[in-house]
Amino acid sequence: MKQRASIAILFLIGCATGGVASQLVVPPIRAGTAPARWEYLCTEASPTPSSLTSHLNQLGTQGWDLVSATPLDKQINGGGGTNSVVFCFRRGL
């Protein structure tokens, strides 16, 4: 008799917590919840740290996220080297 009462109590506790536990589960992300459309901006900047930092900070305050940075090699007077960097940003619409 004692064993049946224990099983019955455990069964009732399991039923009660099962209903609550399903409400605590975070649902998986469904397609379409993230911004589906993006606005893009690519800009060229010189690689000097002071001007580059202020330029990137300014775009960051406007909501732009940096996606890529690519060195741009220009042939000047026959010499090579990186003279500027192309930065591409995006932000959700």
Secondary structure, DSSP 8 states (H G I E B T S, - for coil): -HHHHHHHHHHHHHHHHHHHHHHHS-----TTSS---EEEEEEEE---HHHHHHHHHHHHHTT-EEEEEEEEE--BTTB-SEEEEEEEEEEE-
